[in-house]
Amino acid sequence: MNRNNLMVARRLFTLLLICLTSCSLVKAQSRYTLWYDKPAANWNQALPIGNGYIAGMIFGSPEQERIQLNECTIWGGGPNNTVDSAALPYIKQVRSLLDQKKYEEAQLLANKKLEPKGNSGMPYQLAGNLYIIFPHQNATSNYYRDLNIGNATATVHYTADGINYKREFFTSFPANVMMVRLTADKPCMITCRMSLQSPLQQNISASGKEVTLWGAGSNHEGQKGKIRFNVISHVKISGGTATADSSGISISRADTAVIYLAMATNFVNYHNISADPLKRTQDFLNTAYHKSFNELKDAHVKFYQQYFNRVSLDLGSTPAARQTTDTRIRDFANGRDPQLVELYFQFGRYLLICSSQPGSQPANLQGIWNGDLKGAWDSKYTVNINTEMNYWPSETTNLSELGTPLFSMIRDLSETGRQTASQMYNARGWAMHHNTDIWRITGIVDGAFWGLWPTASAWLCQHLWEHYLFTGDRQFLKQYYPLMKGAAQYFIDVLHEEPGHHWLVVSPSVSPEHEYMTVNKTGVSVSQGTTMDNQLVYGLFTAVAKAAAELKTDKAFADSVLSLRSKLPPMQIGKYGQLQEWLEDWDSPEDHHRHVSHLYGLFPGNQISPFRQPELFAAVRNSLIYRGDVSTGWSMAWKINLWARLLDGNHAYKLITDQISPAGGRAESGGTYTNLFDAHPPFQIDGNFGCTSGITEMLLQSHDGAIYLLPALPDAWGKGHVSGLRARGGFSVDMAWEDHKITSLTIHSALGGNCRIRVNNAIKGLGLKSASGNNPNAFYQLLDPAKPIIKHSDQPLDNKLPQSWLYDLKTEKGRTYKII
Ligand code: FUC
């Protein structure tokens, strides 16, 4: 082919592309599309894309595109830990004051002497912004932008000066680059200026078709900013010209422009920051640059869908689903848009896939999306609820591998937490308090009132054990058992015999972020033997003993933790018929605090079963009624899960309706922003993940000796279908229902063994037998005999439970059973 022919071929190819572009201007919203008819006016209207490592928030203005950029390892400060080596004598004094019931003195001493050491954690920070400025002369029309969570791509299109323009975006999972393609339906129409900017910028240069930014994480609370990073944005054009100036690239009269953007830092792990960020960034870019936009997109979509497509949910659809997403949020409470629940559920899965990938950092308070130098609570890891909530949907919604960053963080913390255990508590093993960051700090954060809570390790280890229960991955358990054992060793050493009942308690501690009123009407948080701590240590000891048995190891150690476990305080039912939050009956029915820590035993724990501990179950219900529905984002999400576990689908659904309402509106302190992000406010991602988990818990539960199908189906979901949800024991479930009755049911068994099923309506199905024996499945032997309860109330407890039926299905490893 001679040069002229080549030119003609190139032109033809371009025109074909343009034709494809204009054809796709036809709005193709799918059930998985968030879409809008206006650009984002603020961050909470912008749309999130990400691949676990890098991420963007797309604003979509026709005249000035802004993509706010994130890279998961750009944090303030540098390697450090916040261990307070002078704390031990004060911890002992606070403990002794608590023994003497001198609560106010205990609080005063703790506030004064157990302050954060050095800092309260470092902030997660933005990388900067990519700007693309277009010199449109006249007003634009036909505006449309969307995010398709079915294939993890976003688009913007509009008409300006008679031309139809289109932008497409994604962050490639396999290639780790952000891609932007700019097209128009006529040749030579792409004229714009691309630039980078960052408040953390140290230097910037542009040459050829590339802009390079050098940046550094902030100094913060006495810690020097040690993170170094680069962002490189490279444009490939067809037709036209590209000219570099000092900080950007001007593109003139191109047919199309494709931007390849990469970012990387010097972060290797919490104690090693020796990588070369520029080389890393260039490597990503150089590898991707040889591939076309479409090639990269195909590989990206394929990678993404291997996760996303594992679960589908259908709760029905109405014409309301054709409205813009902001309109749908506004109108959701009228009950005519069941498909929005499906979209919200899948959006939670989308966010986890895009913010937590093996090798990345775990999803923080904002996942991976943060536009500030210092977001709310530093956008770090709060481990007294929020970090754990982020991972509630990972096993149940079939995204098990995405827990890997959390597991790796727990491994790091089991190393840094050794200093905290030994220096602050004179104990073996490892411990941490209620916050951590990329440097894996384990000391007290924010002050003793909130931060004197040394029980996080027990909660985090539940995620390791649960991963095993869902997957049966013995190799994983073997790898992580030493961490669980280390957490248990800490509690073996610090458990303290309180003088009242001679129970073993964690002391001092708090019921996360909550306070009780002393006789002098002073709010005090420090305490001992809080219900949540008792449940967490009980759960940890149980998991460690069972893990040791599974691995056929450490019998003597397992026996010793079980013996200590029997000396932990029992759960107590207080004078209002509530589950007590503290060792003493200090609860008040007027208390509407957002944390419901003592209800951990019901969810996410499995220590309160309606069938085995109906009185405790009823007490949880009373507590939750007293606490009320109104709360901030994540708290509402927790309550959805709790009402699902209380088998009250309508109440759970009512909370979903509160959550999916405009932020700042009816739900007061919670609600949903236009971009479907949950409002704490401001945005905090845990509410998204928690709600996705809650919807799952309404459809399927597997923590209580059986797979409970449709345990909390609300009246609003009379008919539906779900496939791919996972249950403990290695099962996955597909089912459809109508009038609350299961009409089809298929179970896949990855591990074999008996599959015990519980349903609220009798069913007949292939291979099902009425359940018999007390040995449902090896993985189900979780619940230990109910611990004795102490009751301080004569109030009759409402123990009415729905009638349910139990069946057994014998399964073989790797087989699928079409039951109905
Ligand atoms: C805990 C909560 C707050 C917020 C913060 C990140 O402190 O009590 O509500 O979620 O974490």
Residues whose N, C-alpha, C, O or C-beta is under 5 A from the ligand:
A	BS01	FUC	W377 T382 E513
